[in-house]
């Protein structure tokens, strides 16, 4: 199994599991042995959805258009954890035996060393493994609990019971993410199983994405020099104000270049989705900060005006007191 730790911004990171390694393992099944039933159901569902997407019109076309919009709203963290397979009992036993025997580096972790310090890799993996477990567990039970309540929609002719299938899908999605996070947590608790490797290829791709405005220009340009990589890295650090500000490290079009380089087509959409969501989150945070600054400024102006009124009133009181004293004298 191979993991990619891909910083989308200076504060947010996508984890992605290389599915080719999993598929290669599945290809080594004994003659006559079938893949696990969950894998077969997943494959069947994916094939059915792909068939719906080919429809040129009708409810299937409308369903897939709307469905794909909904899928893009699912948090990228969930998609990343879903890419990690569940930790089967057999696999757990193998890994535990490897730990006992002192084996190291069973799982490769690739990351851009220039943009993610190696000392933060394990810390980042632990955070990704644990921060959403409670959420996925509660949402899984909620989705599966709501699903039976959609039964009346089965009475609608022709069109499938979309609400039911959606709630089941969300429950299954949370289940996959929960199991992926538990697998990752197991690895972080046995860090000798992990083999973090800073990737010069990722460093080059990240830097090229920050140097060039379009994918076409990035393709045509030569690979960034060590000086350019160092310069861009320092610039990002300056823009981030030493961690006080979140700065984007990838653009949407970077996804295709990374996916092509590592021959992982499915990685492209994962990166694009993550970039869209992180960009939106940063913009929203900046807008909220601007609004807060406006409110704070207005409050400060109001307080200043109140203070001026109080000072003027105090001055008036002093004048009155002085006048009264003068009259008495």
Buried (B, 14 or more C-beta within 10 A) or exposed (E): BBBBBBBBBBBBBBBBBBBEBBEEEEEEEEEEEEEEEEBEEBEEEEEEBEEBBEEEEEEBBEBBEEBEEEBBEBBBBBBBBBBBBBBEEEBEEEBEEBBEEEEEEBBBBBBBBBBBEEEBBBEBBBEBBBEBBEBBBEBBEBBBEBBEEBEEBEEEEEEEBBBBBBBBBBBBBBBBBBBBBBBBBBBBEBBEBBBBBBBBEBBBBBBBBBBBEEBEEBEEEEEBEEEBBEBBBEEBBEEBEEEEBBBBBBBBBBBBBBBBBBEBEEBBBBBBBBBBBBBEBBEEEEEEEEEEEEEEEEEEEEEEEEEEEEEEEEEEEEEEEEEEEEEEE
